[in-house]
Amino acid sequence: MRLIKTKTTIDFLSSGRRKIALAISAVLVVVSLVSLATRGLEFGIDFTGGILLEVGYEQPADLEQIRGSLSNAGFEDAQVQLFGRETDVLVRLPPQPQESSESVRQRLQTTLESGGQNIDLRRVESVSAQVGSELAERGALAMVVALLLIFIYVMIRFQWKFSAGAVAALAHDAIVTVGFFSIFRFPFDLTVVAAVLAVIGYSLNDTVVAFDRIRENFLSLRGVSAEDAMNTSINEMLARTLITGLTTLLVLAALLVLGGESIAPFSIALIVGIIIGTYSSIYTASATALALNVNPQDLIEPIKNPELIDDLP
């Protein structure tokens, strides 16, 4: 049996700090929901429908000149960004309902070559608005199903109070990450949906590891309150949590800086999600379980045949 340990290095879950963390989380979630309800998201053509072109230039591309040429040719609201190297350009256009795909392709090639450069039109993709609407619905459904399956998994592995804490933390992470895109008007496409789902998986892994240590300390420490046992567990896992988060953020920062504009929304979503997920795995998940009065008795299986105890000598 382990020695009783009632003091921890950092008191994460005292009543006062839990209230501050709850207030911060509530403000973040409310601001995110208000922004989503009033401003919405800057959906990419994956959801709104439109045309996507990948163009290769022989010389470094002048994005401002390309935008001006497209605007003069009647292609309004065109999004032009680098795609990896300075000679690779990604062009996104809103739907062109009055023209066929082949006509749009030819007019675009003529417009882009008007600057005197030869171009390589590598890829042209068209997405209808109906398909985009279906993708938006399926993306939202994927998040809901993921949270439901996670609730069931954590409930089976631990206990329903832990499960409620895990799902509360994951919902918090998803809402704040998506709300961040709404507030700052970053483009929101399928890669961002994939990033949000990845954040849910990352945060879940962090939360389950912490819950494993909490369960171990619940059963091994004696005479310690649930709050102290959780504080001990979080401090024991703190180095692992910080090292994992920082090394992941270093990789994502490199991806954001070197990956080009097209990969930036994906990188930003993961960076925001991991920062918020690290915070929520320490505070939101454990604080929710404590609010539901979780205790060591919740993890002890009841005796199936209590009458047998009376027969013992």
C-alpha positions as CSV (number, residue, x, y, z in Angstrom):
1,M,0.0,0.0,0.0
2,R,1.3,3.5,-0.8
3,L,1.9,6.0,1.9
4,I,-0.7,8.6,2.5
5,K,0.0,11.8,0.6
6,T,-2.2,14.8,1.3
7,K,0.0,17.6,-0.1
8,T,0.6,18.3,-3.7
9,T,3.0,20.6,-5.5
10,I,0.3,22.6,-7.2
11,D,-3.3,22.8,-5.9
12,F,-5.2,22.7,-9.1
13,L,-8.6,21.7,-7.8
14,S,-9.3,23.7,-4.7
15,S,-12.8,25.1,-4.5
16,G,-11.6,28.7,-5.3
17,R,-9.5,27.7,-8.3
18,R,-12.3,25.4,-9.6
19,K,-14.7,28.3,-9.6
20,I,-12.2,30.5,-11.5
21,A,-11.6,27.8,-14.1
22,L,-15.4,27.2,-14.4
23,A,-15.9,31.0,-14.9
24,I,-13.2,31.1,-17.6
25,S,-14.7,28.0,-19.4
26,A,-18.2,29.4,-19.2
27,V,-17.1,32.7,-20.7
28,L,-15.2,31.0,-23.5
29,V,-18.1,28.7,-24.3
30,V,-20.7,31.5,-24.2
31,V,-18.6,33.8,-26.4
32,S,-18.1,31.0,-28.9
33,L,-21.8,30.1,-29.0
34,V,-22.8,33.8,-29.4
35,S,-20.3,34.3,-32.2
36,L,-21.5,31.1,-34.0
37,A,-25.1,32.2,-33.6
38,T,-24.6,35.8,-34.8
39,R,-21.6,35.7,-37.1
40,G,-21.5,32.1,-38.2
41,L,-18.4,30.5,-39.9
42,E,-16.4,31.5,-42.9
43,F,-17.2,28.3,-44.8
44,G,-14.9,27.2,-47.6
45,I,-16.1,25.7,-50.9
46,D,-16.2,22.3,-49.3
47,F,-19.4,23.5,-47.6
48,T,-20.7,26.4,-49.8
49,G,-19.9,24.8,-53.1
50,G,-17.6,26.3,-55.8
51,I,-14.5,25.7,-57.9
52,L,-11.0,24.8,-56.7
53,L,-8.0,25.1,-58.9
54,E,-4.4,24.2,-58.3
55,V,-2.1,26.2,-60.6
56,G,1.7,25.9,-61.2
57,Y,3.8,28.9,-62.3
58,E,7.3,28.9,-63.8
59,Q,8.3,32.0,-61.6
60,P,7.2,33.0,-58.1
61,A,3.5,33.9,-58.3
62,D,2.3,37.5,-57.6
63,L,-0.8,36.9,-55.6
64,E,-2.1,40.5,-55.8
65,Q,-1.7,40.5,-59.6
66,I,-3.6,37.2,-59.8
67,R,-6.4,38.5,-57.6
68,G,-6.7,41.7,-59.8
69,S,-6.8,39.7,-63.0
70,L,-9.5,37.4,-61.7
71,S,-11.5,40.4,-60.4
72,N,-11.3,42.2,-63.8
73,A,-12.4,39.0,-65.6
74,G,-15.6,38.9,-63.5
75,F,-14.5,36.3,-60.9
76,E,-15.7,38.0,-57.8
77,D,-14.7,36.9,-54.3
78,A,-11.9,34.7,-55.5
79,Q,-9.6,33.4,-52.8
80,V,-5.9,33.1,-53.9
81,Q,-3.2,31.6,-51.7
82,L,0.1,29.9,-52.0
83,F,0.1,26.1,-51.9
84,G,3.5,25.0,-50.6
85,R,6.1,26.6,-52.8
86,E,6.0,30.2,-54.1
87,T,5.2,28.8,-57.6
88,D,2.2,26.8,-56.5
89,V,-1.1,28.7,-56.2
90,L,-4.5,27.6,-55.0
91,V,-7.6,29.5,-56.3
92,R,-11.0,29.1,-54.8
93,L,-14.1,30.5,-56.6
94,P,-17.7,30.7,-55.6
95,P,-20.2,28.7,-57.7
96,Q,-20.5,29.9,-61.3
97,P,-24.1,28.8,-62.1
98,Q,-24.4,30.4,-65.5
99,E,-21.4,28.6,-67.0
100,S,-20.3,25.0,-67.6
101,S,-17.2,23.6,-65.9
102,E,-15.3,23.5,-69.1
103,S,-16.2,27.1,-70.0
104,V,-15.1,28.3,-66.6
105,R,-11.9,26.3,-66.9
106,Q,-11.0,27.8,-70.3
107,R,-11.8,31.4,-69.2
108,L,-9.7,30.9,-66.0
109,Q,-6.7,29.6,-67.9
110,T,-7.0,32.6,-70.4
111,T,-7.2,35.0,-67.5
112,L,-4.3,33.6,-65.5
113,E,-2.1,33.5,-68.7
114,S,-2.9,37.1,-69.5
115,G,0.1,38.2,-67.3
116,G,2.5,36.7,-69.8
117,Q,3.4,33.6,-67.8
118,N,2.8,30.0,-68.8
119,I,0.8,28.1,-66.2
120,D,0.2,24.5,-65.5
121,L,-3.5,24.0,-64.6
122,R,-2.9,20.9,-62.5
123,R,-6.3,20.3,-60.9
124,V,-9.8,21.7,-61.2
125,E,-12.5,20.5,-58.8
126,S,-16.1,21.6,-58.6
127,V,-18.4,21.1,-55.6
128,S,-22.1,21.9,-55.7
129,A,-23.9,23.8,-53.0
130,Q,-26.1,20.7,-52.2
131,V,-23.0,18.5,-51.7
132,G,-21.5,21.2,-49.5
133,S,-24.6,21.3,-47.3
134,E,-24.5,17.5,-47.0
135,L,-20.8,17.7,-45.9
136,A,-21.6,20.3,-43.3
137,E,-24.4,18.1,-41.8
138,R,-22.2,15.0,-41.9
139,G,-19.3,16.9,-40.2
140,A,-21.6,18.0,-37.4
141,L,-23.0,14.5,-37.1
142,A,-19.5,13.0,-36.9
143,M,-18.7,15.2,-33.9
144,V,-21.9,14.2,-32.1
145,V,-21.4,10.5,-32.8
146,A,-17.8,10.8,-31.6
147,L,-18.8,12.4,-28.3
148,L,-21.6,9.8,-27.8
149,L,-19.2,6.8,-28.4
150,I,-16.6,8.4,-26.1
151,F,-19.2,8.8,-23.3
152,I,-20.0,5.1,-23.6
153,Y,-16.3,4.0,-23.7
154,V,-15.3,6.1,-20.7
155,M,-18.4,4.9,-18.7
156,I,-17.5,1.3,-19.4
157,R,-13.8,1.8,-18.6
158,F,-14.3,4.0,-15.5
159,Q,-17.6,5.2,-14.2
160,W,-20.4,7.4,-15.4
161,K,-19.2,10.4,-13.4
162,F,-15.8,10.2,-15.1
163,S,-17.6,9.8,-18.4
164,A,-19.6,13.0,-17.9
165,G,-16.4,14.8,-17.0
166,A,-14.6,13.6,-20.2
167,V,-17.5,14.4,-22.5
168,A,-17.9,17.9,-20.9
169,A,-14.2,18.6,-21.5
170,L,-14.4,17.3,-25.1
171,A,-17.5,19.3,-25.9
172,H,-15.8,22.4,-24.3
173,D,-12.7,21.9,-26.6
174,A,-14.8,21.5,-29.8
175,I,-17.0,24.5,-29.1
176,V,-14.2,26.8,-28.2
177,T,-12.0,25.7,-31.2
178,V,-14.9,26.2,-33.6
179,G,-15.8,29.5,-31.9
180,F,-12.3,30.7,-32.4
181,F,-12.7,30.3,-36.1
182,S,-16.0,32.2,-36.0
183,I,-14.6,35.1,-34.0
184,F,-11.4,35.6,-36.1
185,R,-13.1,34.7,-39.4
186,F,-10.6,32.0,-40.4
187,P,-11.8,29.9,-43.3
188,F,-13.6,26.7,-42.2
189,D,-13.4,23.7,-44.4
190,L,-13.2,19.9,-44.1
191,T,-9.6,20.0,-43.0
192,V,-10.7,22.0,-40.0
193,V,-13.4,19.5,-39.2
194,A,-10.7,16.8,-39.3
195,A,-8.5,18.9,-37.0
196,V,-11.4,19.3,-34.5
197,L,-11.9,15.5,-34.5
198,A,-8.2,15.1,-34.0
199,V,-8.3,17.5,-31.1
200,I,-11.1,15.4,-29.5
201,G,-8.9,12.3,-29.8
202,Y,-5.9,14.1,-28.4
203,S,-7.8,15.6,-25.5
204,L,-9.5,12.2,-24.8
205,N,-6.1,10.5,-24.6
206,D,-4.8,13.1,-22.1
207,T,-8.0,12.8,-20.0
208,V,-8.0,9.0,-19.9
209,V,-4.4,8.9,-18.8
210,A,-5.2,11.3,-16.0
211,F,-8.3,9.3,-15.0
212,D,-6.2,6.1,-14.9
213,R,-3.9,7.7,-12.4
214,I,-6.8,9.1,-10.4
215,R,-8.4,5.7,-10.3
216,E,-5.1,4.2,-9.1
217,N,-4.8,6.8,-6.4
218,F,-8.4,6.4,-5.3
219,L,-7.8,2.8,-4.6
220,S,-4.3,3.0,-3.1
221,L,-4.3,6.1,-1.0
222,R,-6.0,5.9,2.4
223,G,-7.6,8.7,4.4
224,V,-7.4,11.2,1.5
225,S,-10.3,13.1,0.1
226,A,-11.3,12.8,-3.6
227,E,-10.0,16.4,-4.2
228,D,-6.6,15.6,-2.7
229,A,-6.3,12.3,-4.6
230,M,-7.1,14.1,-7.9
231,N,-4.6,16.9,-7.2
232,T,-2.0,14.3,-6.5
233,S,-2.8,12.4,-9.7
234,I,-2.7,15.6,-11.8
235,N,0.6,16.6,-10.4
236,E,2.1,13.2,-11.0
237,M,1.0,13.4,-14.7
238,L,1.8,17.1,-15.1
239,A,5.3,16.6,-16.6
240,R,4.0,14.1,-19.1
241,T,1.1,16.4,-20.1
242,L,3.3,19.4,-20.6
243,I,6.0,17.6,-22.5
244,T,3.4,16.0,-24.8
245,G,1.7,19.2,-25.4
246,L,4.8,21.3,-26.0
247,T,6.4,18.8,-28.4
248,T,3.1,18.6,-30.4
249,L,2.9,22.4,-30.5
250,L,6.4,22.7,-31.8
251,V,5.5,20.4,-34.8
252,L,2.3,22.3,-35.5
253,A,4.1,25.7,-35.3
254,A,6.6,24.5,-37.9
255,L,3.6,23.2,-40.0
256,L,1.9,26.6,-39.7
257,V,5.0,28.6,-40.7
258,L,6.3,26.3,-43.5
259,G,3.1,24.6,-44.7
260,G,1.7,27.5,-46.7
261,E,-1.6,29.3,-46.5
262,S,-3.7,26.3,-47.6
263,I,-2.6,24.3,-44.5
264,A,-2.8,27.2,-42.1
265,P,-6.5,26.7,-41.0
266,F,-5.7,23.0,-40.2
267,S,-2.6,24.0,-38.2
268,I,-4.4,26.8,-36.3
269,A,-7.3,24.5,-35.3
270,L,-4.9,21.9,-33.9
271,I,-2.8,24.6,-32.0
272,V,-5.9,26.1,-30.4
273,G,-7.4,22.7,-29.7
274,I,-4.3,21.3,-28.0
275,I,-3.9,24.4,-25.8
276,I,-7.6,24.3,-24.8
277,G,-7.5,20.5,-24.5
278,T,-4.6,20.6,-22.1
279,Y,-6.4,23.1,-20.0
280,S,-9.7,21.2,-20.0
281,S,-8.1,17.8,-19.2
282,I,-6.7,19.4,-16.0
283,Y,-9.7,21.5,-15.0
284,T,-12.9,20.8,-16.9
285,A,-12.8,16.9,-16.8
286,S,-11.7,16.5,-13.2
287,A,-13.8,19.5,-11.9
288,T,-16.9,18.1,-13.5
289,A,-16.3,14.7,-11.9
290,L,-15.8,16.4,-8.5
291,A,-19.0,18.4,-9.0
292,L,-20.8,15.1,-9.4
293,N,-19.3,14.0,-6.0
294,V,-17.1,11.2,-7.4
295,N,-15.4,9.2,-4.7
296,P,-13.4,6.0,-4.2
297,Q,-16.5,4.0,-3.5
298,D,-17.7,4.6,-7.0
299,L,-14.8,2.5,-8.3
300,I,-15.3,-0.4,-5.9
301,E,-17.4,-3.2,-7.3
302,P,-20.3,-4.2,-5.0
303,I,-20.2,-7.6,-3.4
304,K,-22.4,-9.9,-5.5
305,N,-23.3,-12.3,-2.6
306,P,-23.2,-10.3,0.6
307,E,-24.8,-13.2,2.5
308,L,-21.6,-15.1,2.2
309,I,-19.9,-12.6,4.5
310,D,-22.2,-13.7,7.3
311,D,-21.1,-17.3,6.9
312,L,-17.4,-16.5,7.4
313,P,-16.0,-17.6,10.7
